[in-house]
Structure formats: structure tokens, C-alpha cells
Amino acid sequence: MNVTTSITDRLEKRWAESIGADYAARGCSQQLLPPGHVRAWRATARRVAHELGRPVQTVARSLPDGSHLVHARLTDWPADAGETVKQQAAMRRAAGAAASARPEPRSVD
């Protein structure tokens, strides 16, 4: 095994662990990647979903600086009561954060 393959394998293993944890917590995962890693990340996200027996959709967006924002989501999330509880809790947190946000004061001319 050459050094490049070893580094790639370790990177994909880290991605798989992170994506799996994200899927379990919120049904989706995203990552900001440098050029050249998008295809491998998306393949890893699809593999992790396949191992879980879940349908997945992946998308990637190129950013002006040349990096890419990649996103994968389980299309059947939430699939059970436990996932529904997690989703509802996340929505309550988001609504609470939005409600407590204070707008910047603006001057009136």
C-alpha cells in the first residue's frame, strides 16, 4: 500500500465516522471541502447510508474561493419515533434562537 492510499483510507474512515454520527443525530451531514475531495466524500456518505439501509441524497456546491460545500441527507428522516423527537427538539432550539435574536439597531434618517 502506498502512502497516498493510506492517507485517503484514513480520511474516508474519519468521514464515515463523522457522517454516521451526523446521520444518527440529525439525519444529515455537511462538510466544507477543498477541491478534489467532493466525489470521495459523496461516495462515503452514500456508502454509510447504504450500510444503514437508508435512502440518501447528496449535493455539492462550488464556492467562489474554489472550495465546495457538500451535503448529504437521509431522505426518509425522521423514520421512527426517536428521530422524530430529535427533529422536534432541533426545531424548538432553532425557533428559540430566532425568537431571542435581537436585531441590530438601525438609524432612522
C-alpha positions as a printed NumPy array, in Angstrom:
array([[  0.   ,   0.   ,   0.   ],
       [  1.391,   3.383,  -0.895],
       [  1.303,   6.452,   1.331],
       [ -1.381,   8.248,  -0.722],
       [ -3.752,   5.274,  -0.467],
       [ -3.161,   5.05 ,   3.277],
       [ -3.926,   8.755,   3.775],
       [ -7.052,   8.514,   1.611],
       [ -8.259,   5.448,   3.533],
       [ -7.802,   7.224,   6.872],
       [ -9.568,  10.328,   5.588],
       [-12.525,   8.317,   4.297],
       [-12.705,   6.401,   7.6  ],
       [-12.88 ,   9.708,   9.523],
       [-15.543,  10.98 ,   7.138],
       [-17.572,   7.785,   7.562],
       [-17.454,   8.077,  11.359],
       [-18.453,  11.749,  11.264],
       [-21.21 ,  11.217,   8.686],
       [-22.605,   8.257,  10.636],
       [-22.737,  10.325,  13.836],
       [-24.416,  13.197,  11.965],
       [-26.999,  10.85 ,  10.43 ],
       [-27.815,   9.448,  13.88 ],
       [-28.109,  12.918,  15.43 ],
       [-29.972,  14.85 ,  12.732],
       [-30.391,  12.814,   9.544],
       [-27.921,  14.859,   7.518],
       [-24.269,  15.789,   7.275],
       [-22.342,  18.576,   5.617],
       [-18.728,  19.457,   5.136],
       [-16.648,  22.21 ,   3.609],
       [-14.039,  20.571,   1.385],
       [-11.063,  21.67 ,  -0.671],
       [-11.097,  20.854,  -4.393],
       [-10.524,  17.215,  -5.245],
       [-12.389,  15.615,  -2.329],
       [-16.034,  16.074,  -3.305],
       [-16.52 ,  12.811,  -5.205],
       [-14.934,  10.709,  -2.429],
       [-16.953,  12.436,   0.339],
       [-20.231,  11.935,  -1.521],
       [-19.375,   8.28 ,  -2.166],
       [-18.599,   7.842,   1.53 ],
       [-21.905,   9.483,   2.509],
       [-23.792,   7.153,   0.15 ],
       [-21.921,   4.105,   1.467],
       [-22.695,   4.962,   5.096],
       [-26.391,   5.432,   4.272],
       [-26.429,   2.158,   2.326],
       [-24.884,   0.341,   5.311],
       [-27.687,   1.775,   7.462],
       [-30.282,   0.67 ,   4.91 ],
       [-31.374,   4.282,   4.385],
       [-32.026,   6.288,   1.211],
       [-29.799,   9.322,   0.783],
       [-29.407,  12.367,  -1.413],
       [-26.087,  14.18 ,  -1.791],
       [-25.412,  17.595,  -3.293],
       [-22.332,  19.751,  -3.727],
       [-21.943,  23.452,  -4.324],
       [-18.83 ,  25.208,  -5.554],
       [-17.893,  28.325,  -3.624],
       [-16.121,  31.399,  -5.007],
       [-12.859,  30.511,  -3.24 ],
       [-12.693,  27.134,  -5.033],
       [-13.818,  25.069,  -2.038],
       [-17.018,  23.041,  -2.028],
       [-19.902,  22.712,   0.404],
       [-21.222,  19.146,   0.327],
       [-24.393,  17.949,   1.976],
       [-25.995,  14.536,   2.412],
       [-29.435,  13.896,   3.839],
       [-31.349,  10.76 ,   4.652],
       [-34.489,  11.195,   2.573],
       [-36.628,   9.138,   4.968],
       [-35.646,  11.16 ,   8.084],
       [-37.34 ,  11.005,  10.547],
       [-38.089,   7.301,  10.145],
       [-39.086,   6.456,  13.725],
       [-40.272,   7.99 ,  16.983],
       [-36.721,   8.557,  18.273],
       [-35.738,  10.503,  15.168],
       [-38.974,  12.49 ,  15.348],
       [-38.132,  13.529,  18.915],
       [-34.652,  14.648,  17.796],
       [-36.094,  16.609,  14.868],
       [-38.709,  18.347,  17.01 ],
       [-36.109,  19.267,  19.645],
       [-33.878,  20.765,  16.935],
       [-36.789,  22.79 ,  15.564],
       [-37.609,  24.099,  19.07 ],
       [-33.966,  25.117,  19.584],
       [-33.91 ,  26.912,  16.22 ],
       [-37.188,  28.699,  16.922],
       [-35.95 ,  29.705,  20.374],
       [-32.71 ,  31.054,  18.951],
       [-34.595,  33.032,  16.301],
       [-37.008,  34.429,  18.857],
       [-34.233,  35.541,  21.192],
       [-32.097,  37.126,  18.475],
       [-32.042,  40.871,  18.765],
       [-31.933,  42.877,  15.574],
       [-29.178,  45.422,  15.151],
       [-30.401,  48.949,  15.869],
       [-30.887,  50.976,  12.729],
       [-30.803,  54.702,  12.444],
       [-33.793,  56.46 ,  11.009],
       [-32.901,  59.242,   8.624]])
